[in-house]
Amino acid sequence: MESILVLTHADESGTALTKASLEAVTAGLELASQLGASLTIGIVAANPAPAASSLAATGARLLAVSGEPFAQPRYATDAAACEALCRAAQATIVLAPASARFTRVAAGLAHRLGGFVDTHITSLNVGSIGGTEAIEATRWFYRQRVEAVLSRDLRPWFLLLDAGTHTAFAGDPAPAQVEEVAVQLPPIRTTVSGLREPKQDQQTIRPDAKLLLVAGAGWTKKQPDGQIHAAEAGDLILGFLHAAGASLGSSKSLVDQGGEGNSVLPFLTHLNQIGQTGATPRHAKGLSTCCHGEEPHVVGWRFIADRRAISLDPNCGWTRGKADVVYIADAFQVIAKLNALLEVNKS
Ligand SMILES: Cc1cc2nc3c(=O)[nH]c(=O)nc-3n(C[C@H](O)[C@H](O)[C@H](O)COP(=O)(O)OP(=O)(O)OC[C@H]3O[C@@H](n4cnc5c(N)ncnc54)[C@H](O)[C@@H]3O)c2cc1C
């Protein structure tokens, strides 16, 4: 019989669990119910009480490590905490969010426990191999073009889950019984002295955002008045990102323009590129602007179910079944109007 452990950790507030941790909780609940297996949730936090209370409704066994050493991500303390939780739970299957914090320790953790780790898992199912019940973990290879289903006999099996692949668990907070797990800490040589983050306007890639705004090369091309309006385009795009809390994607043509000496939007890099040779994000909704919707770009929208596009070209790729709604309109005018409406709604 499998024993499933979901590893979770607190967010920057220190009190709530990260969204990705809550998604892993949902995956654990679903897998435990399919297997009829026991479920344990391990919490890594300086003060795990509020997080535990948010998990009371799961009915799972709750284990936690607590104390100042676990307030900050750090290999030595996180690996020791996760190892102690895995041993206390006697876990055979360990699910964890693929956060920077857990991705850093997962391979070392699997090694310490003589297990095996797989990463970028997008779904879990229970199937049958040779008539025996088997856990099947799905992941994508080769830039999301080949989907593989993995199964392993070796235990413990560590599975890092990609963010956005499960619904975040949300239960009413209630008093919870938490078992405190003691951690033998190694000498700590790393001190976390603070965080340095890029300014809000520079941080355009937001995996947790509900909406992806895609900017295409049209933004920096000659407009009907014969002029290029790159500065205005930049202001409109940043204004929209700010007002809607959206993440910014780009077509390859637009991010390539910097190298070709054309007008370019200074806040865009190749990290924003969506598509065959770019990223494949998982936002719930996508709005494409000034982009033609060619296949090498649209394959990057594989996981975006609700798609809209604004294009001047009624024959663009989006109108050929690649978007749910296409507005044949000038994106400069539409986004300016949208920004104004968002501003009114905010006040
Ligand atoms: C091997 C290979 C890999 C590739 N990988 C990728 C990839 O990963 N990602 C990617 O994006 N591309 C990729 N491409 C390139 C891709 O085929 C297209 O060339 C690219 O996506 C085109 O970008 P675009 O639509 O922004 O530009 P364009 O084709 O120039 O389209 C601009 C669009 O903007 C519209 N427009 C202009 N002004 C306005 C306005 N005011 N309002 C509304 N609409 C306006 C125009 O009508 C036009 O449709 C790849 C190509 C190859 C060969």
The ligand as an SDF file (V2000), in Angstrom:
LIG
                    3D

 53 58  0  0  0  0  0  0  0  0999 V2000
   11.5680   27.0970  -36.8760 C   0  0  0  0  0  0  0  0  0  0  0  0
   10.7330   28.2790  -36.4920 C   0  0  0  0  0  0  0  0  0  0  0  0
   10.4470   28.4880  -35.1530 C   0  0  0  0  0  0  0  0  0  0  0  0
    9.6920   29.5900  -34.7700 C   0  0  0  0  0  0  0  0  0  0  0  0
    9.3840   29.7600  -33.4560 N   0  0  0  0  0  0  0  0  0  0  0  0
    8.5830   30.7840  -33.0980 C   0  0  0  0  0  0  0  0  0  0  0  0
    8.2090   30.9670  -31.7380 C   0  0  0  0  0  0  0  0  0  0  0  0
    8.6020   30.2210  -30.8490 O   0  0  0  0  0  0  0  0  0  0  0  0
    7.3830   31.9990  -31.4340 N   0  0  0  0  0  0  0  0  0  0  0  0
    6.9200   32.8910  -32.3870 C   0  0  0  0  0  0  0  0  0  0  0  0
    6.1860   33.8140  -32.0410 O   0  0  0  0  0  0  0  0  0  0  0  0
    7.2690   32.7210  -33.6610 N   0  0  0  0  0  0  0  0  0  0  0  0
    8.0990   31.7120  -34.0410 C   0  0  0  0  0  0  0  0  0  0  0  0
    8.4530   31.6010  -35.3540 N   0  0  0  0  0  0  0  0  0  0  0  0
    8.1140   32.7080  -36.2720 C   0  0  0  0  0  0  0  0  0  0  0  0
    6.6670   32.6850  -36.7290 C   0  0  0  0  0  0  0  0  0  0  0  0
    6.5380   31.8280  -37.8320 O   0  0  0  0  0  0  0  0  0  0  0  0
    6.2240   34.0910  -37.1320 C   0  0  0  0  0  0  0  0  0  0  0  0
    7.1510   34.6330  -38.0320 O   0  0  0  0  0  0  0  0  0  0  0  0
    6.0720   35.0720  -35.9660 C   0  0  0  0  0  0  0  0  0  0  0  0
    5.2930   34.5130  -34.9450 O   0  0  0  0  0  0  0  0  0  0  0  0
    5.4050   36.3260  -36.4890 C   0  0  0  0  0  0  0  0  0  0  0  0
    5.3040   37.2750  -35.4540 O   0  0  0  0  0  0  0  0  0  0  0  0
    4.1430   38.3680  -35.4500 P   0  0  0  0  0  0  0  0  0  0  0  0
    2.8350   37.7050  -35.6990 O   0  0  0  0  0  0  0  0  0  0  0  0
    4.2810   39.1780  -34.2110 O   0  0  0  0  0  0  0  0  0  0  0  0
    4.5870   39.3410  -36.6560 O   0  0  0  0  0  0  0  0  0  0  0  0
    3.9340   39.5980  -38.0730 P   0  0  0  0  0  0  0  0  0  0  0  0
    3.8200   38.3530  -38.8700 O   0  0  0  0  0  0  0  0  0  0  0  0
    4.7130   40.7250  -38.6460 O   0  0  0  0  0  0  0  0  0  0  0  0
    2.4540   40.0680  -37.7510 O   0  0  0  0  0  0  0  0  0  0  0  0
    2.1410   41.3260  -37.2240 C   0  0  0  0  0  0  0  0  0  0  0  0
    0.6440   41.4100  -37.1680 C   0  0  0  0  0  0  0  0  0  0  0  0
    0.2960   42.6110  -36.4870 O   0  0  0  0  0  0  0  0  0  0  0  0
   -0.8890   43.1100  -37.1150 C   0  0  0  0  0  0  0  0  0  0  0  0
   -0.9800   44.5360  -36.7700 N   0  0  0  0  0  0  0  0  0  0  0  0
   -0.1770   45.5490  -37.1440 C   0  0  0  0  0  0  0  0  0  0  0  0
   -0.5950   46.7030  -36.5790 N   0  0  0  0  0  0  0  0  0  0  0  0
   -1.7030   46.4120  -35.8570 C   0  0  0  0  0  0  0  0  0  0  0  0
   -2.5800   47.1770  -35.0530 C   0  0  0  0  0  0  0  0  0  0  0  0
   -2.4300   48.5050  -34.8690 N   0  0  0  0  0  0  0  0  0  0  0  0
   -3.5950   46.5450  -34.4480 N   0  0  0  0  0  0  0  0  0  0  0  0
   -3.7830   45.2080  -34.5910 C   0  0  0  0  0  0  0  0  0  0  0  0
   -2.9850   44.4210  -35.3490 N   0  0  0  0  0  0  0  0  0  0  0  0
   -1.9500   45.0260  -35.9570 C   0  0  0  0  0  0  0  0  0  0  0  0
   -0.6720   42.8480  -38.6070 C   0  0  0  0  0  0  0  0  0  0  0  0
   -1.9140   42.8380  -39.2710 O   0  0  0  0  0  0  0  0  0  0  0  0
   -0.0180   41.4860  -38.5670 C   0  0  0  0  0  0  0  0  0  0  0  0
   -1.0050   40.4550  -38.6330 O   0  0  0  0  0  0  0  0  0  0  0  0
    9.2220   30.5110  -35.7600 C   0  0  0  0  0  0  0  0  0  0  0  0
    9.5080   30.2880  -37.0960 C   0  0  0  0  0  0  0  0  0  0  0  0
   10.2550   29.1920  -37.4590 C   0  0  0  0  0  0  0  0  0  0  0  0
   10.5650   28.9860  -38.9310 C   0  0  0  0  0  0  0  0  0  0  0  0
  1  2  1  0
  2  3  1  0
  2 52  2  0
  3  4  2  0
  4  5  1  0
  4 50  1  0
  5  6  2  0
  6  7  1  0
  6 13  1  0
  7  8  2  0
  7  9  1  0
  9 10  1  0
 10 11  2  0
 10 12  1  0
 12 13  2  0
 13 14  1  0
 14 15  1  0
 14 50  1  0
 15 16  1  0
 16 17  1  0
 16 18  1  0
 18 19  1  0
 18 20  1  0
 20 21  1  0
 20 22  1  0
 22 23  1  0
 23 24  1  0
 24 25  2  0
 24 26  1  0
 24 27  1  0
 27 28  1  0
 28 29  2  0
 28 30  1  0
 28 31  1  0
 31 32  1  0
 32 33  1  0
 33 34  1  0
 33 48  1  0
 34 35  1  0
 35 36  1  0
 35 46  1  0
 36 37  1  0
 36 45  1  0
 37 38  2  0
 38 39  1  0
 39 40  1  0
 39 45  2  0
 40 41  1  0
 40 42  2  0
 42 43  1  0
 43 44  2  0
 44 45  1  0
 46 47  1  0
 46 48  1  0
 48 49  1  0
 50 51  2  0
 51 52  1  0
 52 53  1  0
M  END
$$$$
